[in-house]
């Protein structure tokens, strides 16, 4: 299975992510997506495809709630999980 994901714009209202935190946020987002996809793969090991996923240039997610004191890693994990469920719709 191959998934290509490009996030052109990420809007985080009310959260101040500093430039030095972007790599941690990115890494956490990627790791969260990989973990969710791996869980999906393991749970459907006998299936020939991993469904339902969408092929769409735009993925809309439900709002996520982030506390301003959360780390970039925590924020990345929440975003990764939201994106995963967005592509599952």
C-alpha positions as a Markdown table, in Angstrom:
| # | Residue | x | y | z |
|---|---|---|---|---|
| 1 | Unk | 0.0 | 0.0 | 0.0 |
| 2 | Unk | 1.2 | 3.5 | -0.8 |
| 3 | Unk | -0.1 | 6.7 | 0.7 |
| 4 | Unk | 1.1 | 10.0 | -0.5 |
| 5 | Unk | 0.2 | 12.9 | 1.8 |
| 6 | Unk | 1.1 | 16.5 | 1.3 |
| 7 | Unk | 0.0 | 19.1 | 3.8 |
| 8 | Unk | 0.3 | 22.4 | 2.1 |
| 9 | Unk | -1.3 | 24.5 | 4.8 |
| 10 | Unk | -1.8 | 23.6 | 8.4 |
| 11 | Unk | -3.9 | 26.1 | 10.4 |
| 12 | Unk | -3.6 | 26.1 | 14.2 |
| 13 | Unk | -5.8 | 28.7 | 15.6 |
| 14 | Unk | -4.8 | 29.9 | 19.1 |
| 15 | Unk | -1.6 | 27.8 | 19.2 |
| 16 | Unk | 1.8 | 29.5 | 18.9 |
| 17 | Unk | 4.2 | 27.0 | 17.2 |
| 18 | Unk | 7.7 | 28.4 | 17.1 |
| 19 | Unk | 10.0 | 27.7 | 14.1 |
| 20 | Unk | 12.2 | 25.4 | 16.3 |
| 21 | Unk | 9.1 | 23.3 | 17.1 |
| 22 | Unk | 8.0 | 22.5 | 13.5 |
| 23 | Unk | 10.2 | 19.5 | 13.1 |
| 24 | Unk | 9.0 | 17.9 | 16.3 |
| 25 | Unk | 5.4 | 18.6 | 15.2 |
| 26 | Unk | 6.0 | 17.1 | 11.8 |
| 27 | Unk | 7.7 | 14.0 | 13.2 |
| 28 | Unk | 4.9 | 13.4 | 15.7 |
| 29 | Unk | 2.3 | 13.8 | 12.9 |
| 30 | Unk | 4.0 | 11.3 | 10.7 |
| 31 | Unk | 4.6 | 8.8 | 13.5 |
| 32 | Unk | 0.9 | 9.0 | 14.6 |
| 33 | Unk | -0.2 | 8.4 | 11.0 |
| 34 | Unk | 2.1 | 5.4 | 10.6 |
| 35 | Unk | 1.0 | 3.9 | 13.9 |
| 36 | Unk | -2.7 | 4.2 | 12.9 |
| 37 | Unk | -2.1 | 2.8 | 9.5 |
| 38 | Unk | -0.1 | -0.1 | 11.0 |
| 39 | Unk | -3.0 | -0.8 | 13.5 |
| 40 | Unk | -5.3 | -0.9 | 10.5 |
| 41 | Unk | -3.0 | -3.2 | 8.6 |
| 42 | Unk | -2.7 | -5.6 | 11.5 |
| 43 | Unk | -6.4 | -5.7 | 12.2 |
| 44 | Unk | -7.2 | -6.4 | 8.6 |
| 45 | Unk | -4.3 | -8.7 | 7.9 |
| 46 | Unk | -6.4 | -11.2 | 5.9 |
| 47 | Unk | -8.0 | -8.5 | 3.8 |
| 48 | Unk | -6.6 | -7.7 | 0.4 |
| 49 | Unk | -7.2 | -4.0 | 0.7 |
| 50 | Unk | -7.4 | -1.5 | 3.6 |
| 51 | Unk | -10.7 | 0.1 | 3.2 |
| 52 | Unk | -12.4 | 2.5 | 3.5 |
| 53 | Unk | -9.9 | 5.1 | 2.5 |
| 54 | Unk | -10.5 | 8.0 | 0.2 |
| 55 | Unk | -8.5 | 9.3 | -2.7 |
| 56 | Unk | -9.1 | 13.0 | -2.5 |
| 57 | Unk | -6.9 | 16.1 | -2.9 |
| 58 | Unk | -8.5 | 17.6 | 0.2 |
| 59 | Unk | -9.0 | 15.9 | 3.6 |
| 60 | Unk | -11.3 | 17.6 | 6.0 |
| 61 | Unk | -11.0 | 16.7 | 9.7 |
| 62 | Unk | -13.1 | 17.4 | 12.7 |
| 63 | Unk | -11.8 | 20.1 | 14.9 |
| 64 | Unk | -9.2 | 19.1 | 17.5 |
| 65 | Unk | -8.8 | 20.7 | 20.8 |
| 66 | Unk | -5.4 | 21.7 | 21.9 |
| 67 | Unk | -4.2 | 23.2 | 25.1 |
| 68 | Unk | -1.7 | 26.0 | 24.6 |
| 69 | Unk | 0.6 | 24.3 | 27.1 |
| 70 | Unk | 0.8 | 21.1 | 25.0 |
| 71 | Unk | 4.1 | 20.2 | 23.4 |
| 72 | Unk | 4.7 | 20.2 | 19.6 |
| 73 | Unk | 4.8 | 16.4 | 19.8 |
| 74 | Unk | 1.4 | 16.2 | 21.5 |
| 75 | Unk | -0.1 | 18.6 | 18.9 |
| 76 | Unk | 1.5 | 16.5 | 16.1 |
| 77 | Unk | 0.0 | 13.3 | 17.4 |
| 78 | Unk | -3.5 | 14.9 | 17.6 |
| 79 | Unk | -3.2 | 16.2 | 14.1 |
| 80 | Unk | -1.9 | 12.9 | 12.8 |
| 81 | Unk | -4.9 | 11.1 | 14.4 |
| 82 | Unk | -7.3 | 13.6 | 12.9 |
| 83 | Unk | -5.8 | 13.3 | 9.5 |
| 84 | Unk | -6.1 | 9.5 | 9.7 |
| 85 | Unk | -9.8 | 9.6 | 10.5 |
| 86 | Unk | -10.2 | 12.2 | 7.8 |
| 87 | Unk | -8.9 | 9.9 | 5.1 |
| 88 | Unk | -11.0 | 7.1 | 6.5 |
| 89 | Unk | -14.3 | 9.0 | 5.8 |
